[in-house]
């Protein structure tokens, strides 16, 4: 009776997006052994969009050799496809982690442990849960702890020199908001958000959006602490 119930459950449907043929075959084999249905395989994100017209699927597995689109492009792709993403990461991809999380991605697999982890990751995100390979969890937590323990590069001008709108954008960056979310929250165009982010990076002498996110996060913690002290007093 139990076996009949299991067979009646529709398998998770996956598209594998990976440019290296041998890696792609290995991923497909691991998924099929775990009763995950591979409905299509593609080499690029543009092919992925084409396959979305031909197939219905629950999860996109993006391989480590697949050139990642820009964060905003990936966010738009996830929204348009209405599916979940699992991204394979190398140890050197740590800087990409925060932008991917901001894009709504909740499945991350370490490239060196992909065969063992990939089916677990796919099933987890298909259930609207999250999955982070244990080896990645340690690496990323160490990386994040290092970034948070070291002050972000000191800006050439104080944050107060930012315009009121730029300070609002910086605060939202600090809590992990995407450009689309900032646009909705502040009721401005996404192009305007990108312009504000550019001016924030320039005025604060920051090198990347990731630094702006961490700076905004640290600033928010400082302000929360100061407010707490004032209330306590």
C-alpha positions as CSV (number, residue, x, y, z in Angstrom):
1,X,0.0,0.0,0.0
2,X,2.8,2.4,0.9
3,X,4.6,1.7,-2.4
4,X,1.5,2.5,-4.4
5,X,1.2,5.8,-2.6
6,X,4.8,6.7,-3.3
7,X,4.4,5.9,-7.0
8,X,1.3,8.2,-7.2
9,X,3.3,11.2,-6.0
10,X,4.4,13.3,-9.0
11,X,8.2,13.6,-9.1
12,X,9.9,16.9,-8.9
13,X,10.5,18.3,-12.4
14,X,13.9,19.9,-13.1
15,X,15.7,21.6,-15.8
16,X,19.5,21.3,-15.7
17,X,21.4,24.4,-16.9
18,X,25.1,23.5,-17.2
19,X,27.5,24.2,-20.1
20,X,29.9,21.3,-19.4
21,X,28.5,18.0,-21.0
22,X,30.2,15.6,-18.6
23,X,29.0,17.6,-15.5
24,X,25.6,17.8,-17.0
25,X,25.4,14.1,-17.5
26,X,26.5,13.5,-13.9
27,X,23.9,15.8,-12.5
28,X,21.1,14.2,-14.6
29,X,22.2,10.7,-13.4
30,X,22.2,11.8,-9.8
31,X,18.7,13.3,-10.1
32,X,17.2,10.4,-11.9
33,X,18.5,7.9,-9.4
34,X,16.6,10.0,-6.7
35,X,13.3,9.8,-8.7
36,X,13.6,13.4,-9.8
37,X,12.4,14.0,-13.4
38,X,14.8,15.9,-15.6
39,X,12.5,17.4,-18.2
40,X,15.2,19.3,-20.1
41,X,18.9,20.2,-20.2
42,X,20.3,23.5,-21.5
43,X,23.7,25.1,-21.7
44,X,22.8,28.8,-21.3
45,X,20.2,31.0,-19.5
46,X,18.8,32.1,-22.9
47,X,18.1,28.4,-23.8
48,X,16.5,28.0,-20.4
49,X,13.9,30.8,-21.2
50,X,13.2,29.0,-24.5
51,X,12.6,25.6,-22.8
52,X,10.2,27.3,-20.4
53,X,7.7,27.6,-23.3
54,X,8.0,23.9,-24.1
55,X,8.1,22.4,-20.6
56,X,6.6,22.8,-17.1
57,X,9.1,22.4,-14.3
58,X,9.5,23.1,-10.6
59,X,13.2,23.7,-10.2
60,X,16.2,25.0,-12.2
61,X,19.5,23.5,-11.3
62,X,22.3,25.9,-12.4
63,X,25.6,24.2,-12.7
64,X,28.9,25.6,-11.6
65,X,30.3,26.0,-15.1
66,X,27.2,28.0,-16.2
67,X,28.1,31.7,-16.5
68,X,25.8,33.4,-14.0
69,X,23.6,36.3,-15.3
70,X,23.6,39.6,-13.4
71,X,21.7,39.4,-10.1
72,X,18.8,41.6,-11.5
73,X,18.6,39.3,-14.6
74,X,18.5,36.2,-12.4
75,X,15.8,37.7,-10.2
76,X,13.7,38.7,-13.2
77,X,14.2,35.2,-14.6
78,X,13.0,33.5,-11.4
79,X,10.0,35.7,-11.3
80,X,9.1,35.1,-14.9
81,X,9.6,31.3,-14.7
82,X,7.7,31.0,-11.4
83,X,10.0,28.3,-10.2
84,X,12.7,27.7,-7.7
85,X,16.5,27.8,-8.3
86,X,19.3,25.6,-7.0
87,X,22.8,27.1,-7.7
88,X,26.0,25.2,-7.5
89,X,28.9,27.3,-6.0
90,X,32.6,27.0,-5.8
91,X,34.5,28.1,-2.7
92,X,35.6,31.1,-4.7
93,X,32.0,32.2,-5.4
94,X,31.5,33.6,-1.9
95,X,31.0,37.2,-3.1
96,X,28.1,36.0,-5.2
97,X,26.2,34.5,-2.2
98,X,24.6,37.6,-0.9
99,X,23.3,38.8,-4.3
100,X,21.9,35.3,-5.0
101,X,20.1,35.3,-1.7
102,X,18.7,38.8,-2.5
103,X,17.4,37.3,-5.7
104,X,15.3,34.9,-3.7
105,X,17.5,31.8,-4.3
106,X,17.3,29.4,-1.4
107,X,19.2,26.3,-2.7
108,X,23.0,26.2,-2.7
109,X,25.1,23.1,-3.5
110,X,28.9,22.9,-3.2
111,X,30.5,21.9,-6.4
112,X,32.7,19.3,-4.7
113,X,29.7,17.5,-3.1
114,X,27.2,18.0,-5.8
115,X,26.2,14.3,-6.5
116,X,25.4,13.7,-2.8
117,X,23.6,17.1,-2.2
118,X,21.8,17.9,-5.4
119,X,18.7,15.8,-5.0
120,X,18.3,17.0,-1.4
121,X,18.6,20.6,-2.5
122,X,16.1,20.2,-5.3
123,X,13.5,18.5,-3.1
124,X,13.9,21.1,-0.4
125,X,13.4,24.1,-2.6
126,X,10.5,22.4,-4.4
127,X,8.8,22.3,-1.0
128,X,9.6,26.0,-0.5
129,X,12.3,25.2,2.0
130,X,16.0,26.1,1.9
131,X,19.1,24.0,1.4
132,X,22.7,24.9,2.0
133,X,25.4,22.2,1.6
134,X,27.1,21.7,5.0
135,X,30.5,22.4,3.5
136,X,29.2,25.6,2.1
137,X,27.6,26.6,5.3
138,X,30.9,26.6,7.2
139,X,32.7,28.4,4.4
140,X,30.1,31.1,4.0
141,X,29.6,31.6,7.7
142,X,33.3,32.1,8.2
143,X,33.4,34.5,5.3
144,X,30.4,36.5,6.5
145,X,31.8,36.6,10.1
146,X,35.1,37.9,8.7
147,X,33.3,40.6,6.7
148,X,31.1,41.7,9.7
149,X,34.0,41.7,12.2
150,X,36.1,44.0,10.0
151,X,34.7,47.5,9.4
152,X,33.8,48.2,5.8
153,X,36.1,50.6,4.1
154,X,35.7,53.9,5.7
155,X,33.8,56.3,3.4
156,X,35.4,59.6,2.4
157,X,32.3,61.4,3.6
158,X,30.0,60.6,6.5
159,X,26.7,58.8,5.8
160,X,24.9,62.0,6.7
161,X,26.2,63.5,3.5
162,X,24.0,61.2,1.5
163,X,20.6,62.6,0.4
164,X,17.6,61.5,2.4
165,X,16.5,59.2,-0.4
166,X,20.0,57.7,-0.7
167,X,20.0,57.0,3.1
168,X,16.6,55.2,2.7
169,X,18.0,53.1,-0.2
170,X,21.1,52.3,1.9
171,X,19.0,51.2,4.8
172,X,17.0,48.9,2.6
173,X,20.1,47.4,1.1
174,X,21.3,46.7,4.6
175,X,18.3,44.4,5.2
176,X,18.8,42.5,1.9
177,X,16.2,44.2,-0.2
178,X,16.5,43.8,-4.0
179,X,16.2,46.7,-6.5
180,X,12.6,45.6,-7.3
181,X,11.7,45.5,-3.6
182,X,13.3,48.9,-3.0
183,X,11.4,50.2,-6.0
184,X,8.1,49.0,-4.6
185,X,8.8,50.2,-1.1
186,X,9.9,53.7,-2.0
187,X,7.5,53.9,-5.0
188,X,10.2,54.8,-7.5
189,X,11.4,53.3,-10.7
190,X,14.1,50.5,-10.7
191,X,16.3,52.7,-12.9
192,X,16.1,55.4,-10.2
193,X,17.1,52.8,-7.6
194,X,20.1,51.8,-9.6
195,X,21.1,55.4,-9.9
196,X,20.8,55.9,-6.1
197,X,23.0,52.7,-5.6
198,X,25.6,54.1,-8.0
199,X,25.7,57.4,-6.1
200,X,25.9,55.6,-2.7
201,X,28.9,53.6,-3.9
202,X,30.6,56.8,-5.3
203,X,29.9,59.0,-2.2
204,X,31.0,56.3,0.3
205,X,33.9,55.1,-1.8
206,X,32.6,51.5,-1.8
207,X,33.8,49.0,-4.4
208,X,30.6,46.9,-4.9
209,X,27.0,46.5,-4.1
210,X,28.0,43.7,-1.6
211,X,30.1,46.3,0.3
212,X,27.1,48.6,0.3
213,X,24.9,45.8,1.7
214,X,27.3,45.1,4.5
215,X,27.8,48.8,5.2
216,X,24.1,49.4,5.3
217,X,23.7,46.3,7.6
218,X,26.4,47.6,10.0
219,X,25.0,51.1,10.0
220,X,21.5,49.7,10.8
221,X,23.0,47.7,13.7
222,X,24.8,50.8,15.0
223,X,21.7,52.9,14.8
224,X,19.6,50.2,16.6
225,X,22.2,50.0,19.3
226,X,22.3,53.8,19.8
227,X,18.5,53.9,19.9
228,X,18.4,51.1,22.5
229,X,20.9,53.1,24.7
230,X,18.8,56.2,24.4
231,X,15.7,54.4,25.3
232,X,17.4,52.7,28.2
233,X,18.6,56.0,29.5
